[in-house]
């Protein structure tokens, strides 16, 4: 049952996954903390709760235990990147939100990532990037159809 193409695909996926876990180096925030900060930002963009993101939602999104998240949040709070608050109606519910320092830090780090991706596009060339994106979309459609039975017409795409 060996198939070199399948083996190569798995290696390529692994390499891409490693590349997309790149975190711009920082002496202020550990890699795990950066991931948590970014997920707080992403979750905050999806909801309109003014008091912040529920701790339980953050645990689900990051696949990190409540005790692990709490430890990181304590560190991030000490550094001034986030604030935590308790729901007045349900004292068990903890909310987290970014401070202005946290927002500014993420903007700076994400700008570095954006600039790195622009360098990748420049290095590969627009034509190869366009081909890569087209093939990635085609591959994603095929995987969804084979693995999940969804036809391309019923596949929800991420807006560009």
KOLSEKE-852702 format. One line per field, with one value per residue (C-alpha): residue in three letters; chain; x, y, z; residue number from 0. Coordinates in steps of 0.02 Angstrom, whole numbers. Layout:
N
code: c(Ala, ...)
unit: c(A, ...)
x: c(X, ...)
y: c(Y, ...)
z: c(Z, ...)
pos: c(NUM, ...)
***
This chain:
160
code: c(Unk, Unk, Unk, Unk, Unk, Unk, Unk, Unk, Unk, Unk, Unk, Unk, Unk, Unk, Unk, Unk, Unk, Unk, Unk, Unk, Unk, Unk, Unk, Unk, Unk, Unk, Unk, Unk, Unk, Unk, Unk, Unk, Unk, Unk, Unk, Unk, Unk, Unk, Unk, Unk, Unk, Unk, Unk, Unk, Unk, Unk, Unk, Unk, Unk, Unk, Unk, Unk, Unk, Unk, Unk, Unk, Unk, Unk, Unk, Unk, Unk, Unk, Unk, Unk, Unk, Unk, Unk, Unk, Unk, Unk, Unk, Unk, Unk, Unk, Unk, Unk, Unk, Unk, Unk, Unk, Unk, Unk, Unk, Unk, Unk, Unk, Unk, Unk, Unk, Unk, Unk, Unk, Unk, Unk, Unk, Unk, Unk, Unk, Unk, Unk, Unk, Unk, Unk, Unk, Unk, Unk, Unk, Unk, Unk, Unk, Unk, Unk, Unk, Unk, Unk, Unk, Unk, Unk, Unk, Unk, Unk, Unk, Unk, Unk, Unk, Unk, Unk, Unk, Unk, Unk, Unk, Unk, Unk, Unk, Unk, Unk, Unk, Unk, Unk, Unk, Unk, Unk, Unk, Unk, Unk, Unk, Unk, Unk, Unk, Unk, Unk, Unk, Unk, Unk, Unk, Unk, Unk, Unk, Unk, Unk)
unit: c(A, A, A, A, A, A, A, A, A, A, A, A, A, A, A, A, A, A, A, A, A, A, A, A, A, A, A, A, A, A, A, A, A, A, A, A, A, A, A, A, A, A, A, A, A, A, A, A, A, A, A, A, A, A, A, A, A, A, A, A, A, A, A, A, A, A, A, A, A, A, A, A, A, A, A, A, A, A, A, A, A, A, A, A, A, A, A, A, A, A, A, A, A, A, A, A, A, A, A, A, A, A, A, A, A, A, A, A, A, A, A, A, A, A, A, A, A, A, A, A, A, A, A, A, A, A, A, A, A, A, A, A, A, A, A, A, A, A, A, A, A, A, A, A, A, A, A, A, A, A, A, A, A, A, A, A, A, A, A, A)
x: c(0, 145, 113, 252, 128, 32, 194, 253, 86, 100, 278, 224, 77, 192, 315, 177, 104, 275, 296, 127, 169, 305, 296, 400, 534, 496, 576, 409, 294, 322, 262, 113, 63, 69, -48, -168, -163, -199, -344, -418, -411, -490, -630, -662, -689, -828, -932, -1003, -982, -909, -839, -728, -709, -767, -622, -714, -720, -534, -498, -602, -521, -342, -364, -273, -336, -417, -268, -144, -239, -257, -69, -36, -171, -95, 72, -8, -108, 49, 131, -20, -77, -247, -375, -488, -657, -791, -970, -1079, -1227, -1125, -972, -900, -886, -722, -703, -541, -505, -353, -288, -227, -50, -105, -188, -35, 82, -20, -28, 162, 190, 60, 139, 303, 212, 127, 295, 371, 228, 254, 437, 381, 265, 406, 527, 405, 329, 147, 118, 176, 78, -80, -53, -21, -182, -284, -216, -241, -424, -446, -361, -467, -626, -571, -527, -694, -787, -692, -676, -841, -953, -979, -995, -898, -1062, -1103, -930, -918, -764, -666, -691, -536)
y: c(0, 118, 267, 397, 536, 506, 501, 662, 747, 704, 771, 930, 955, 932, 1059, 1187, 1161, 1195, 1352, 1421, 1399, 1530, 1663, 1820, 1815, 1919, 1937, 1991, 1847, 1660, 1566, 1488, 1657, 1732, 1594, 1630, 1819, 1790, 1675, 1803, 1928, 1804, 1759, 1942, 1976, 1846, 1908, 2070, 2037, 2196, 2115, 1997, 1816, 1674, 1573, 1414, 1474, 1509, 1334, 1256, 1362, 1330, 1150, 1199, 1145, 1271, 1260, 1285, 1434, 1508, 1501, 1589, 1719, 1757, 1791, 1895, 1994, 2033, 2095, 2206, 2120, 2060, 2090, 1962, 1993, 1889, 1887, 1975, 1860, 1699, 1713, 1553, 1631, 1719, 1840, 1891, 2039, 2120, 2283, 2421, 2356, 2181, 2248, 2353, 2206, 2092, 2225, 2240, 2051, 2022, 2161, 2063, 1906, 2003, 2073, 1898, 1832, 1976, 1922, 1744, 1807, 1911, 1763, 1642, 1764, 1809, 1676, 1533, 1604, 1614, 1434, 1377, 1461, 1389, 1213, 1232, 1279, 1132, 1013, 1076, 1048, 870, 830, 897, 796, 633, 645, 731, 696, 880, 927, 1083, 1179, 1150, 1191, 1348, 1445, 1571, 1743, 1814)
z: c(0, -25, -133, -155, -194, -33, 67, -16, 21, 206, 212, 123, 243, 391, 322, 288, 461, 538, 432, 485, 668, 647, 780, 762, 897, 1050, 1220, 1295, 1250, 1238, 1083, 1175, 1245, 1070, 1008, 1152, 1119, 935, 976, 1095, 951, 829, 949, 990, 804, 800, 947, 1011, 1197, 1269, 1426, 1326, 1276, 1388, 1458, 1406, 1223, 1227, 1294, 1154, 1019, 1075, 1135, 1294, 1466, 1582, 1701, 1558, 1490, 1664, 1689, 1523, 1558, 1728, 1641, 1503, 1631, 1732, 1572, 1535, 1375, 1437, 1573, 1654, 1732, 1817, 1754, 1882, 1844, 1848, 1960, 1884, 1711, 1674, 1529, 1445, 1333, 1256, 1326, 1212, 1244, 1188, 1031, 987, 1017, 903, 767, 771, 768, 632, 528, 536, 477, 337, 278, 281, 173, 51, 39, 2, -136, -208, -200, -283, -407, -432, -564, -449, -302, -408, -465, -286, -226, -369, -335, -148, -176, -295, -173, -27, -127, -170, 11, 75, -56, -24, 165, 208, 59, 23, -159, -213, -234, -49, 18, 118, 64, 164, 87, 5)
pos: c(0, 1, 2, 3, 4, 5, 6, 7, 8, 9, 10, 11, 12, 13, 14, 15, 16, 17, 18, 19, 20, 21, 22, 23, 24, 25, 26, 27, 28, 29, 30, 31, 32, 33, 34, 35, 36, 37, 38, 39, 40, 41, 42, 43, 44, 45, 46, 47, 48, 49, 50, 51, 52, 53, 54, 55, 56, 57, 58, 59, 60, 61, 62, 63, 64, 65, 66, 67, 68, 69, 70, 71, 72, 73, 74, 75, 76, 77, 78, 79, 80, 81, 82, 83, 84, 85, 86, 87, 88, 89, 90, 91, 92, 93, 94, 95, 96, 97, 98, 99, 100, 101, 102, 103, 104, 105, 106, 107, 108, 109, 110, 111, 112, 113, 114, 115, 116, 117, 118, 119, 120, 121, 122, 123, 124, 125, 126, 127, 128, 129, 130, 131, 132, 133, 134, 135, 136, 137, 138, 139, 140, 141, 142, 143, 144, 145, 146, 147, 148, 149, 150, 151, 152, 153, 154, 155, 156, 157, 158, 159)
***
